[in-house]
Amino acid sequence: MDAANIPADEALSRLIAGNERFVRGEMSFSRFSKENLFEMVTRQRPFATILGCSDSRVPPELIFNAGLGDLFVVRVAGNVFSSDIAATMQYAGEQLGTELFVVLGHEGCGAVHAALKTRDDGQVHLSRIQLLVEKILPGLPQFDPNLSPAVRLKQAVESNVRWTIAQILSTPEGEARQAAGRLKLVGAICEIASGHVRFLETK
């Protein structure tokens, strides 16, 4: 079975198993060889598409112990959604045939923290950063005033993942793929200290 023909549920099981290997420190590198790269000269057949944050501590290929050509990865600070990201994900679904899409956030996300500083403290960031922050603001939750800053950030990171999911599902492409049964969209959070990926939901 070609990787791109793997059903979404099986693809998700592969990601979970790969992350478990990563957390245990029992990673397999059998699909990182030059031979694997030569096999993909004329085509790529990833089994999942990951929209993740650019943070250097959470490379999806490593935390899911995936090999060359296994994952189609889109990375941007704060795993924000935009027209460019939508086009890239549409390419993954229509041209590469991936059925599983994962929005991957992580603990302590700097972009989400910056958005909280803007909303709660009125902080204004450098121009381009501010534009990115403004994409996160609509998805931030209201907090219990008694919560600690650490707990607020944790909740905001999860809300930001859910906000990105909601935006993807509301696109014409997302709606069409849902109607056709060709989309499984999963939210996830990587716990930096352990490397464990906690999956939130599926759509």
C-alpha positions in Angstrom: 0.0 0.0 0.0 1.4 3.4 -1.0 1.8 5.7 2.0 -0.6 8.2 0.6 -3.3 5.5 0.4 -3.1 4.8 4.1 -6.5 5.5 5.8 -6.5 8.4 8.3 -7.0 6.2 11.4 -4.0 4.0 10.5 -1.9 7.1 9.8 -2.9 8.5 13.2 -1.9 5.1 14.8 1.5 5.4 13.1 2.0 8.9 14.6 1.1 7.7 18.1 3.4 4.7 17.8 6.2 6.9 16.5 5.8 9.4 19.4 5.8 6.6 21.9 9.2 5.4 20.5 10.5 9.0 20.7 9.5 9.4 24.3 11.0 6.0 25.2 14.3 6.9 23.4 13.8 3.8 21.2 13.7 5.6 17.8 14.1 3.8 14.6 16.1 5.4 11.8 15.6 2.7 9.2 13.8 5.2 6.9 16.4 7.9 7.0 18.8 6.2 4.6 20.1 7.5 1.2 18.3 4.6 -0.4 15.0 6.0 0.8 15.8 9.4 -0.6 16.6 7.9 -4.0 13.3 6.1 -4.0 11.5 9.5 -3.7 13.3 11.3 -6.5 10.3 11.2 -8.8 7.5 11.4 -6.2 6.6 11.9 -2.5 4.0 9.8 -0.7 3.5 11.2 2.8 0.9 9.5 5.0 0.0 12.6 7.1 0.1 16.4 6.9 1.3 18.4 10.0 0.7 22.1 10.6 3.0 22.9 13.4 4.8 25.7 15.1 8.3 26.7 13.9 9.8 26.3 17.4 13.1 24.4 17.0 12.3 22.1 19.9 9.3 20.4 18.2 10.4 19.1 14.8 7.5 16.7 13.7 9.7 14.3 11.9 11.6 13.6 15.1 8.9 13.7 17.7 6.8 11.3 15.6 10.0 9.2 14.6 9.0 9.5 11.0 11.2 8.7 8.0 12.1 10.6 4.9 8.9 11.2 2.9 6.5 10.1 5.6 5.2 13.5 6.6 4.2 16.6 4.7 5.1 19.4 7.2 4.0 23.0 7.3 5.6 25.1 10.0 4.8 28.7 11.0 5.1 30.5 14.4 2.1 29.8 16.5 0.7 27.2 14.0 -1.4 30.1 12.6 -3.7 29.6 9.6 -3.5 31.9 6.5 -4.3 31.7 2.8 -0.8 30.5 2.1 -1.1 27.7 4.7 -4.5 26.8 3.3 -3.1 26.5 -0.2 -0.2 24.3 1.0 -2.6 22.0 2.9 -4.9 21.9 -0.1 -2.0 20.7 -2.2 -1.3 18.0 0.4 -4.8 16.7 0.3 -5.5 16.9 -3.4 -2.1 16.2 -5.0 -0.5 14.0 -2.4 -3.6 12.3 -1.1 -3.1 12.6 2.6 -6.3 12.1 4.6 -4.9 12.8 8.1 -4.2 16.5 9.0 -2.7 17.4 12.4 -2.5 20.9 14.0 0.4 20.6 16.4 0.9 23.2 19.1 3.4 23.0 22.0 3.7 24.0 25.6 5.2 27.4 26.2 4.5 28.7 22.7 6.2 32.1 22.3 3.7 33.3 19.7 0.7 32.5 21.9 2.5 34.2 24.8 3.0 37.3 22.6 -0.7 37.3 21.8 -1.6 37.2 25.5 0.7 40.1 26.2 -1.0 42.1 23.4 -4.5 41.3 24.6 -4.0 41.5 28.4 -1.2 44.1 28.7 -1.6 46.1 25.5 1.9 45.2 24.4 2.6 46.1 20.7 5.2 43.9 18.9 7.4 44.5 15.9 5.2 45.1 12.8 5.4 41.6 11.2 5.2 39.9 14.5 2.1 41.9 15.4 0.4 40.8 12.2 1.0 37.2 13.2 -0.1 37.8 16.8 -3.4 39.3 15.5 -4.2 36.0 13.8 -4.0 34.3 17.2 -6.0 36.9 19.2 -9.6 35.7 18.2 -9.0 32.3 19.5 -7.7 33.2 23.0 -10.0 32.2 25.9 -11.2 34.4 28.8 -9.5 33.3 32.0 -10.4 32.9 35.6 -8.5 35.8 37.2 -7.1 33.5 39.9 -5.2 31.3 37.4 -1.4 31.5 37.3 0.4 32.8 34.2 1.7 29.3 33.4 -1.8 27.8 33.5 -3.2 30.7 31.4 -0.5 30.1 28.7 -1.3 26.3 28.8 -5.0 26.9 28.2 -4.2 29.5 25.6 -2.0 27.1 23.6 -4.8 24.6 23.5 -7.3 27.2 22.5 -5.1 28.4 19.7 -4.9 24.8 18.3 -8.7 24.6 18.4 -9.0 28.0 16.8 -6.8 26.9 13.9 -8.8 23.7 13.5 -12.0 25.7 13.4 -10.6 27.9 10.7 -9.5 24.9 8.6 -12.9 23.3 8.9 -14.7 26.5 7.8 -12.9 26.8 4.5 -14.7 25.6 1.3 -12.0 22.9 0.9 -12.4 21.7 4.5 -16.1 21.5 4.2 -15.9 19.7 0.9 -13.4 17.1 2.2 -15.5 16.6 5.3 -18.6 16.0 3.2 -16.7 13.5 1.0 -15.3 11.7 4.1 -11.7 12.5 3.0 -10.6 14.5 6.0 -9.6 13.6 9.5 -8.4 16.7 11.4 -6.7 16.2 14.8 -5.4 18.7 17.3 -2.4 17.9 19.4 0.0 19.5 22.0 3.6 18.5 22.4 4.8 18.6 26.0 8.3 20.0 25.7 9.8 18.4 28.8 8.8 14.9 28.0 8.3 15.0 24.2 4.9 13.4 24.6 2.2 14.5 22.2 -1.2 14.8 23.7 -4.0 14.5 21.1 -7.0 16.7 21.7 -9.7 15.8 19.3 -10.5 14.4 15.8 -12.8 15.9 13.2 
